Amino acid sequence: MLPIAIAIGALTSAAIAAYLARHRLARLLEHPTMLLFHYFYYRDGKDTWGATEWMGTPIQKLPLDLWRYHDILWKTRPDVIIECGTNRGGSALFFANLFDLLGKGRIVTIDIFDRPEVPKHPRIAYVVGSSTDEKTYRAVSQSLAPGERVMVILDSDHARDHVRRELEMYSPLVSPGCYLVVEDTNVNGHPVSRSHGPGPMEALEDFPWREAGFERDEQIENKYKVTFHPQGWLKRVSTSSTLRSGEIDQ
């Protein structure tokens, strides 16, 4: 019996060692695998994220990020989403349809182009103008009713200085418990589009978001492994801020 027990013990030990080795290898491969997926999915954008639609309208998002937005809206129930960057209106329609399911909510979406083909929906208000223009900002901020819970998404011009200005202007409007999402922080080598130049990530690195009452939600960022907005999922946890709503240069 002893030789049999020894043999069984040896086989068990070998199986355990093989299992641990496989899982150590899997852990080692996890990060580079996600980077490769991110790189190739973004690189082939014409056939992947660039071809993504919502209800027939181009949305140009990573589907995993759309699911993150679903999770956020379900948990936080904002009354208003301010979206800087309408493009074709796919994301505005996506949010409007989610708000339909929640039974509340509206979207104020801003773009420099007035596109007649954007989807029409009673929960969507389109604002034409630059998001960093004082007139545009005042029109949007004055449309907010007292007590409304506000979420902000920055997805317009991805140049660092423009995004930095949006952060200064719109972050004070975000309600405690709601989110400020800085989109496309992945460009300029984070990890894609290395030739882009300083963009949303650099704007975020230059912006005092902690002092403005925000914290990074690493749980929502890491939940689906890959995101086009690394470090860009910010949750308002405090109203203490060095910035005041509407404090913009005259």
Phi, psi and omega in degrees: 000327183298314178300324179295316180298320179295318180297316179298318180297320180294317179296318180297316179298319179295320179295318179296316179298317179296319179299312181296321180297317179299317183286327174296318178296319179298319179295321180293327183274345188301308184295309178298329178294316179295322177297319179294317177300313180302312183298309184289324179295318180289317181302321182267035186304330179303327183253356184241258184295329179290341179258004181287136180232157170235116180054039178085359180253131178304133182238334174050055177228157168287123182306328177297326177289326176298322178292326174299316179299320176303313181300317182295313182296322180296321184278323189259338177049058178293154175275329184222136167249123171264120182245116175269108182112091183277318188054239182272355177091006182296319180289324176300318178293321177302311180294321179298318179293323175295320177295326174303316180292325179281341179082015179196163173111154178211164183235130170250113186241136191243137175204152179283343181256139176261096184261117182292342185273359181296149184294143178262133180203138183298342180269356184252128172244123181264133177239125181261123180154170176285136181297335181264005176282136183303318181297318179296313180301315183294321178298319181289311183295325180284348177278352182277132178274149178304134177087353178290139177274125191242135173241147182232137177234126180255110184211046180252236176297127185267015175287144184307310186296324179293313180294322178300319179293318176300318179300316179298319187280316192260340181299324179295344180280344183288132182280150175304134182090349179258176190246148166244116183249120176262108186276158174059037172288356181282345183283171184065037174087021181244047011247013188247173173048061186296337182271006185297320188095168183308129185224214184301322179298316180293325176297318181293321179294334182269352185259132182282069187292330176294314179296334179277002174095021182245157170224151177287133175265089182289335178295312180290326180295319185268353190302318183248022171073307185243134176220148174279356185236055181301134182067005185262003180263095185251134179248134178282119182245350182209151176267353177291127185206146174280352180251145175250143179302128179086004180279090182229158182293141177269000000 
